[in-house]
Amino acid sequence: MAIHWTSGVNDQSIVFYGTNPNSLSFQAIGSQATTYKASDLCSAPANISTQQFFRNPGFLHKVVLSNLNRSTKYYYKVGSKNHLFSQVYSFTSRPSSSHSNHLHCFVFYADMAIDDSPRAQ
């Protein structure tokens, strides 16, 4: 399971996880967070650094949890080496092999609501 999140901190990504929300006994560490700048985008107006166009995305974190038991509910919280951690979230790992041998991929996308300008609303 790959866990992705965005924060305002450029630090090493960490996920604590386990099968009990009150005892997250496992830890997975990702690489340094990444980001992109207006200059990384192809052309105007996307690469113009003004409040009207390019919006700073913050830092993008990714941690992969491996060797998970199938059909198991896991609890996790995300954070970084020197900063606070999130609340506890959960997911259920993929079904047992008798149900499916296919790779399942999905994407969640949401407005992160980090910009309070009128245009963002």
C-alpha positions in Angstrom: 0.0 0.0 0.0 1.4 3.4 -1.0 0.4 6.3 1.3 0.7 9.8 -0.2 0.1 13.1 1.5 0.9 16.8 1.3 2.3 19.0 4.0 4.2 22.3 4.4 7.3 20.5 5.6 10.3 19.4 3.6 11.3 16.5 5.8 11.7 12.7 5.7 8.3 11.0 5.4 7.2 8.5 8.1 4.1 6.3 8.6 3.4 4.5 11.8 0.9 1.7 11.3 -0.6 -1.5 12.8 -3.8 -3.5 13.3 -4.8 -1.7 16.6 -5.5 2.1 16.4 -4.1 2.5 19.9 -0.8 0.6 19.2 0.8 1.5 15.8 3.7 -0.8 16.3 5.2 -0.7 12.8 7.1 2.1 11.1 7.8 2.7 7.4 10.1 5.5 6.2 9.9 7.1 2.8 12.3 9.4 1.0 12.6 13.1 1.4 9.5 15.0 0.3 9.4 16.5 -3.2 7.7 19.5 -4.7 7.5 21.4 -8.0 7.8 25.1 -8.9 6.1 27.2 -11.5 9.3 27.0 -13.6 8.8 23.2 -13.8 5.5 23.7 -15.7 5.4 23.9 -19.5 4.0 27.4 -20.3 1.8 30.3 -19.3 -0.5 30.7 -17.5 0.5 27.7 -15.4 4.1 28.8 -14.9 3.3 32.3 -13.9 4.0 32.8 -10.1 1.1 35.0 -9.1 -1.9 34.4 -6.8 -4.1 34.2 -9.8 -2.2 31.4 -11.5 0.4 29.0 -10.0 -0.3 27.8 -6.5 2.5 26.3 -4.4 1.6 22.6 -3.9 3.5 22.2 -0.6 5.6 19.1 -0.2 4.5 15.7 -1.5 5.2 12.7 0.6 5.1 9.0 -0.2 5.7 5.9 2.0 5.2 2.3 0.8 3.9 -0.2 3.4 4.9 -3.8 2.4 4.4 -7.3 3.6 0.8 -6.6 4.7 -1.5 -9.4 5.6 -4.4 -9.8 3.2 -8.0 -8.9 4.2 -6.8 -7.0 7.3 -7.8 -3.6 8.6 -4.7 -1.4 9.2 -4.6 1.9 11.1 -1.9 4.5 10.3 -0.8 8.0 10.9 1.5 10.1 8.7 4.1 12.7 9.5 7.8 13.5 9.3 10.9 13.1 11.4 10.9 16.5 13.1 7.2 17.5 13.0 3.7 16.5 14.2 1.8 13.5 13.0 -1.7 13.3 11.6 -4.8 11.8 13.2 -5.2 8.0 12.8 -6.7 6.8 9.5 -7.5 3.3 8.3 -7.7 1.0 5.2 -8.3 -2.6 4.6 -5.7 -4.5 2.7 -6.5 -6.4 -0.5 -8.6 -9.6 -0.3 -7.1 -13.0 0.1 -5.6 -14.6 -3.0 -8.7 -16.8 -3.4 -10.7 -13.7 -4.2 -8.3 -11.9 -6.5 -4.9 -12.1 -8.0 -5.1 -8.8 -9.9 -3.3 -5.6 -9.0 -5.7 -2.9 -7.8 -4.8 0.7 -8.4 -6.9 3.7 -7.5 -6.4 7.5 -7.1 -8.0 9.9 -4.7 -7.9 13.6 -5.4 -9.2 16.4 -3.3 -8.9 20.1 -2.9 -6.4 20.5 -0.1 -8.0 23.8 1.0 -4.7 25.4 1.8 -5.3 28.6 -0.1 -7.7 31.1 1.4 -7.8 33.5 -1.5 -11.3 34.2 -3.0 -10.3 32.5 -6.3 -9.5 29.3 -4.5 -13.0 29.2 -3.0 
